[in-house]
Amino acid sequence: MAEYKRNPWVTFLRQYGPVAGNDAMYDEHVLNSARRNGVEALRLDTGGTLEAIVENFRSEAPRSVVLTGTAGDGKTWLCREVWQRLHGSAQVWASDAKQRELPLPCGAKLVVLKDLSEIREDATRHLETMAESIYADGPREVFLVAANDGQLRQAWERVPRSTPSVEAAARLVEDLLVLRRFKAERAGLTLYNLSRQDSAALMTRVIDALLAHEGWSRCEGCPGKRDEGPRCPVWANQEKLRDPLMRERLTDLLTLCDQSGFHLPVRQLLILASNMLLGHPDGKDDLLRCQEAEKMVKEGKTHLASIYRNTFGENLPESRRESTKVFEVLRRFGIGEETSNRIDNLLVYGHDDPELQPQFSRLFEDDQEYGSNEEFERSLDAYLEGREVEGATPFPIAAVAQRQRLFFTMPKGQVAALGLWELTVFRYAGEFLDGVLRPLMRDGADQADEAVLRPLVRGLNRVFTGRLTEDQHVLWLASSGSHSQARVCRIYEFKIEDDPMSGRGISLRKHEGRPALVVSFKEGVEEALPLHLVRFEFLSRVAEGALSSNFSRECYEDILSFKSRLLSRLKTLQGNAPRPFELSLLNLDESGKLQTQRVNLNLSQEGAR
């Protein structure tokens, strides 16, 4: 077999991966690394952010711009791209200067501070000048400042409140940081909070940039780039990454991460993409180079380069996997470790069972690299025969890899029949995506469908009362008399049912930009429970019949805390006016519905005695 070509693009791409001494971890090393390897640096689409900033600085009345977010969100890269678009000198940018200045078309001067932490001693002076320019008519200087949100707050705290403009600017920046939006404008300042970017959309742009790079053209003529037979796993992985279904499942996971509060910055997404393409446990730093890809093909180890395993960092040592945020977050889904009888029956018996064989062939045998290949069959035969085969992967490990692959390749038409999301810890994640997130995130959407809401109400009732009730159209508030968070609460306090005339009811809708269960006591008086994936899964499982503290003790306590807030709001609404003392208990009828039973207390006779 002819020797594989050595593609410097693959060598450069390794620098984005989870390796020690990561050249591409910081923007200032990217250009040097690209130049060293003789390739073009990666250029990412910013979804219009870069273009908007450049247009602002080219306008007749430019505003100062602050870029904030967490480490790895691309603040420095964005500053460099703006500098280049405005025809700033590459030599000046590459210098050790702590600030860079550039004349703008309007006659003002642009001052670029690409990292406030680098100019700690001079930051106060620059921020004072920026404060004056924000509130000036026709400022002579405008600023482009990049800083982590914590650094930005600390820097402004050190600025003396010497003028009204400084005082106002400090309050302005704090207000803009508090807003849960990606972009915020006020006075002469625009703040971009890059940690509010959509990770799924970011990943799409990262993949598009990687796959469109001219570096792949250098694989032309390489013996590893073939249509049949053993081929280069790096080339196979980049082809599989082009599959729309693979990309859709990956972005679904990232959407769920975002909505659960796990923001993944672009640096982590680059680590993920690089590892997906190049990961292999026998490569240098667990990533393949061209010469190692050739060796793995010769040794029959290409199955260990599976893009589906690499998505969860399976190629990495456990310590490095756990210390890399993107893999730590994605592994929370448990994909590969979770399964169902239907899927495991296919894996174990599909090859030989005549009824299962057609489906097994479509799902596993069609992928010669990472599906039911010779290595998998060796592992399965050894497992079924109860013996060990030297050099064969233990079947439980091989099965994990196949389940991970199936998650990304299961055809949409079989998702319901096979139970795609049963391959994860979150069996109701598909319903959360299709029934909550996508409907509510569409522009103009009001609230989610009743069919999604009602099981959640049933789950709330079961937690609130501690009873296995089937009620899902009425929300019952109950206590144990002296303790609202008791496990079982039988004393009736109040019930909330839909009443459009008074504005009372419960809905699943967007609240402060996020999905939430909103309980309305009357028009304008409401309490909201933000709804992320874990809470949705918890309430759905409880509604299905799971014990309320089994899936998540934290969620259980969150729901009880929500009930306490509802009872407190109820008490406030009822006021301190004297009311006749009444006591009613909640009982279940034969259909599982809650009913109130009034308890008669003869307090006057009791007092006479």
N, C-alpha and C positions, 0 to 999 in steps of 0.2 A: 504494500500500500504506500502510495506517495506521501511524503511528509506534509503535515499541515503548514499552511502559511502562518506567519506571525503578524497578527493585526495589532498595531499600536493603540487603536481605539479600545480594544478589549483591555489592554494594559492600563490605559487611562481610566476606563470605567471601574476598574477595581478600586481606584482611589475613593470612590463614593461609598464603597461598601463598609461593613463593620470590621475594619482592620485597624491595628495599632498604627499610629503615625499617619492618620487619615489626611492626605494632602488636600482633599476637597472639603474638609470639615469647616474651614474658614475661607471666606471669599478671597482673601489676599494671596492664598496659595493656588487658586484655581488656574489663573493665567500662566503661572510658572510651570505647573504640572502639564497643562495642555501644550505649552511651547516645548517642554522637554520631550513629550511624546509625539510631537509633530501633528497634532490634531486640533480641530476647532473646539473651543470651550462650549459647553452646553448652554443653549439659550432657551429660556423658559418663557412661555406666554404668561403674562400676569393678569389676564382677564380684563385688560384695559386700564389697570392701575398705573403702570409705567407711562402709558400714553397720556393719561390725565394729568400726571405730575409734570411731564415735559411741556404739555400744552399750557399749563398754569404758568410756568416760568417763562414761556415765550409770549405771554399775553401782555397787554398794556398795563394791567394792574395785578401783578402777581401776588399771591399770598404766601406766607411762610408755611412750610410743611414739616410735620413731625411724624416720623415712622417709629412705631413702638410695637411691642409684642415680646414673645419669649425667645430664648436663644435658639437660633436655627431657623427663624422665620423668614430670612432673606433680606434683612434690613440693609446690610452692607452691600450686598449684591445689587439691590435696587438703587442705592446711592450711586454706585459705579455706573450702572446703566444710564441713569439720568445724566450724570457727568459726561458720558460719551455722546449721548444724543444731543447735548448742548455744545458739542465740539470742544469739550475740555481736553487739555493736554494729557496724553497717556503717561508722559514722564512725571508730570506734577502729581497725578494720581498715585503713581508707583513710589513716590518719594515718602519720606518719613514725616512729612508735615502733618500736624495735628488738625489743621484746618486748611481748607482749599477754597479759593475765591475765583469767581468767574463773572465777567460782565454779561448782563442780560440785554435783550433787544430794547427793553423799555428805558434803559439807561441806569437802572439800579444794579447793585452788585449782589451776586448770590454767594452766600457763605455756607459751605458744606461741612458739617460736623458729623462724620460717619460713625462715631462712637463716643458718647459723652464720657464713658469711663476712662478714655485715653487722655482727656483734658481736664481732669478733676480740678486742678488748680485754677484753670482759666474758665471753667464752665459758668461760674457765677457772672463773670463779666459778659460773656456771650449771651447768656439768658436775659440779662438786664437789657442789652441792646435789642435782642429779639422782642422783648416785651414792649419796648418803645415803638418798634417798627410795626407791631401788630395793630396798634391803635393810631398810627400816624397816617395822614393823608399823603399819598405818594411817597412812601418810605425810600430812603436811599440804599438800604440794605434789606434783603429778605434772606430767610434761612431754610436750609434743609438739614434736619437734625434726626439722627437715629440713636435710639436708646431703648434698652429693656424697660418695661413699665416701672419696675422697682427702682432702677437707676434714675429714671426721669422724675419720679416723685421725690427721691432723695436730693437730687440736684436742685429742684425748685424749693425744697425746704431750706437749703443753705443760702438762697438768694435773699439779701436784706430787702424788706418792703420799703424801699427808699422813695418810690414815687407811686402815684395812683395807678399808672400803667403797669408797673411790676406787680402790685397787689391784684389788679384785675386779671393780669395774664396768669398768675399762679392759680387763682380760682378757676379761670377758664380751662386750663390744662387739666386740673383735677376733675372738673365737671365732664370734660370730654372723655377722660379715662373711665369714668364711672358708667357712661353710656354703653349699653351692650350692642354696639354697632361697629361695623368694619370701618366706616368712614363717617366723620363728624366735622362740621364746619361751623365756625362762629367768628365774628370780628374778622381779623386778617389772618386767620390760622385754619389750616386743614390738618386734622389728625387721622392717620391711618393706623388702626390697630390690627396688625397682621396676624395676631393670634386668633382673630375672629374669622379668618379665612375658612372656607369649606374644604376640609381635608380631601373629600371625595373628588371635588372639582380640581383641587391642586394635583392629586394623583393622576388624574386624566391628563393634565398638562405635562406632568413629568414624563409619563409614558409616551405621550405624543412626541415630545422633544427627543427622547431617547431613540425611539423607533425611526424617527425621520432623519436622524443624524447621518451625515454622509460617510461616517466611519464604517458602517456596515457594508458599503460598496467595496471595501478592501478585502472582503471575504470572497469576492469573485475569483474563481479559479482554484479555490481551496478544496482538496479532496473531501473535507468534512462537510461541505455544503452539497448535499446530495438529496435526491428524492426518496431513495429506498436504501435498505440496509442500514448498518450502524452509521450514524452521522454525528457530527460534532454536537454535544449537548448544549453548548452556548447558542449555536445557530437554531437548534430545535426549540430552545426556550424562548428566543426572541420571536419565533414564528407562533408559538403558543400564546405569547403575550399579545399578539395581534387579534386573537380570537375575541369577538365582542362579548360572548357569554362569560369568558374568564374575567374580562375587565369589569363587566357588570356586577358579578358576584364580589369582586374585590372592592369596588366602590360602595356596594351595599354594606360591607363590613365597616368601611371607613365612615360612612354616614352614621351608622349605629354608634361608632366610637365617638364621633363629634357630639351627637345628641345625648350621650351619656357623660359628657364632660371631659373626654380624653382627647384633647387637641393634639394633633401630630403635625409638627412644623415641617417645612419643605426639606430640611436637612434629614429628618428621619425618613421621609418618603423617598429620598434619593438613596438612603441606605437600604430601604426595603427593595426598591426597583433593582439596584445593583446586585443585591443578594439573590433575588429571584432569578436573574439571568445567569449569574456566575457561580452560585453556591455549590460546593461539593466538599464533603468532610475530608477528602484526601488531597485537596488543592492547597497551595501555599496560602496561609492565613484563612483556610477554608473557602477560598475563592479560586476559580480556575483561570489559568492563563492558557494561551493557545496550545503550547507544548503539553500541558497537563491534560487538556481536553483530549488530545490525541492519545495520551497514555491511558486514560480512562476507557476510551473506546476499545483499545487493544486488550485491556484487562477485563472487559465485560462489566465495568462498574458505572455505566452511564445512568443506570436507574437511580443512583444516589445523587444525581444532579437534578432531580425532578423539581421543576418550577413550583409545583404544588407543595412539596415539602419545604422548599426554600422560603416560601411565603411566611412560614411560621418559624424560620430560623433553625430547622432541624439539622442543618449542616454544621451548626456552631456548637462548641462546648456549652454546657448548661450555664456556666458562670457568665460567659459573654452574652448568651441569649437573654438571660434575666437582667443583665445590666444595660441592654439596648431597649430603649423605650418602646419602639414600634413593635418589636417581637413580644415584649412583656404584655402589651395591650392586646395584640391580636390573639395571643394564646389564652386570654381570658374566655374566649368563645369555646374552648375545649374541642375544636374541630380535629377529628382523628381519634380522640379518646372517647367521645360520645358516639353512640350508634343505636340501631334498632334491629329487631329480629329480621325484618324484611331485608335490610341491607346486608346483615351478616350471613343470612341464608344464601343470598346471591354470591357473596364472596367465597363462602366455604363449599357450597354445593352447585353453584351455577355452571361450572365447567362440565360436570358430568350429568346433571339432572336434565332430561329432555325438555321438561316444561320451562325450566329456568334458562337453558342454554342460549336461546335467541336473544333474550334480554342481556344476559351476561356478555355475549359477544359484542353487542352494540355498546355497552357501557365500559367494558374493560379490554376486550381483545383488540379492538380497532386501534388502540394506542400502543404501538410496538415499543416505544421508548419507556413509558412509565406505567402502562397498563398491565394486563396479564401477560407478562413476558416470561422467558425461561427461568429467570431468577425467582419470580413470584411462584411459578408452578413447583419449583424445587422446595420452596418454603412450605407451600400448601400440602404437597405430598408427604413431607416429613411430619407435618402436624397431624394429618389424618391417619398416618401409620404409627404415630406415637414414637417416633425415633428422631435422633439428631443427625443432621447431615453437615459434615465439616465444611465450613465456609459459607453455608446458606444462612440467609437472614432469618432469625426466629419469626415464625408466622405472626405473632401479635404485633411485632414492629412493622412487618410488611403490610399487615391489615391497616395499621394507622396511616401509612402512606397512601393506601388505596382509598380510604375514606376521605382523606384530605383532597386527593385528586377528584373523587366523585363530587365533592362539594362544588368544585369549580367547573365541572363538565356535565353534570346531570341536566339533560334536556328539560326545557321549561314544561313540556307536556307531561313529564313524569314527576314533577316536583310534588304534587299532591299525593300521588299514588305511593311514591317511595318515601316521602317525608324528608325533604331536603334539610329543614331546620332541626330535625331530630339528630342530625350529625353535629349539633352544637349544644351547648348548655342551655341556650335560650330557644325552647321549642316554639315560642310564640313570636319570635323575631320577625318572621315573614308577615304576620298579621300587623305587627307594630309598623313595619315599613309601608305596607300596602293600605292599611286601614287608618293609620294615624299620621305618620310623617309625610308621606307623599300628598295626601289630600290637604293637610293643613299648611304645607309649605307652598302650595300653589297660590299664586296671587289672587286675591279676591275670595279665597276660601273662608267660610264662616265657621263651620264646626264639622266634626267627624260624623260618620253614619251612626244611626241608632243601634245597628246590629253590633258595632264595636263597643259602644258605650255601655250597653245593658249588662254584659258579663262583668264589667269593671264595677258597676254599682252592686251587683250581687257579691263580688269579692269584698267590697267595702262593708256591706252589711254583715258579712260573716266575721270580719275582724272587729267591727264596732260592737257587735252583740255577743260574739263567741258562740253563736248558734249556727247550725247547718241549714240556714234559710235559703229559699229559692227566690226571695224577693229581689227584683231587679228594676222595678219601675218606681219604687219609693225608697228613699234613703232614711233609715231609722237611726236616731241618736239615743243612746242608752248609757246608763251608768250603773254602778253597784251601790249607789246611795252616797257613799263617802269617797269613792275612788273611781274616776272615770276610765282609768287604764287597767282595770282588773281584766283578767282573761275572759271571764264570763260576766256580762252585764245584762241584768234582767229588768231594771227599773227604767220605764219609758220616760224620756225627756222631751222628744219632739220628733216629728217626721216631716220630710221635705219631698213633695211631689210636684210635678210640673203644673204650673198655674200661670199661663201667659198673662192673665189680667193683673196679677200682683207682681209678676217678674220672678216668682219663686221657681226653683227647679235646679237640675244638675245637668251639666253639659260637658262635652269633651271638645275643647276648642283652643285656639292659639291665645296665649296669655303672656304678655311681655315678650313676645317673639318666640315663645316655646310652647309645645303642647302641654295642656294642663287639664285636670279635672276641676271644674269650677262649680262651686255650690253657691247658689243665689238665694238669700233669705227674702229679698224683695229688690225692687229696681234700685241698682246702685250700691247694694250691700252684699258683698260676696267674699268668699274665701277660696283660694286656689291651691291645688296640689300639683306642682310641676311633675310631669310624667315622662320619665326616661325609660330606657329599655328594661332595667332591672325592676323598677316598680311595676311596669306593665306586665312583665313576666310573673312577678309575685302575685298581683291581683288576679291574673288569668288563671294561675295554678290554684289559687285559693277558691276561685269560682268553680273550678273543675272538681274540687274536692280535697286538695292537699291541705294538711294542717298548716295553720297560718304562720307558725314560726319555723317550719322545716326548711324552706328555701332560703330565707334571708332574715336573720334576727333583726338586722338593721332596718330593713324595709318594714317589718312588723312594728317596730317602735316608731318609725316615721308615720305610719298610718294612724297609730294611736295618738301620736302628737297632733296630727291633723284633726282627729276627732276632738281633742282638747281645745284646739283653736275654734272649732265650730261651736262647742258648748260655751266657750267664753264669749263669742260673738252673740250667741243666743241670749246669754244672760244680760249682756249690754243692751240688746234690743228690748228685752222685757223690762228693764229698768228696776227701780227699787219700790215701785208701787206695791202695796200689800195685795196678795192674791189668796184666794181660798186654798187651803192645803188639800191637794189631791195626790193619790198614789196609784199608779197603774203599772202592772207587770206585763212583760212581753212573753207570749207563749207561741209555740209553733202549732199550726193546725196540721191535718193529715196530708195536705199538699205541700207542706214545707213553707207556707206563708206565715209571716208574723202577725199576731193579733194582740190587741191590748185587752187586759182584764183589770177592771177597776177594783181596788181593795177598799172596802168600807171600814173606816176608823171612827168609832164613837168617842171622840176626844173629850166631850163635855162630861159624859158619865165617868170616864176614867179620872177626870179632874175632881169630881165630887167625892169619889172614894178617898 
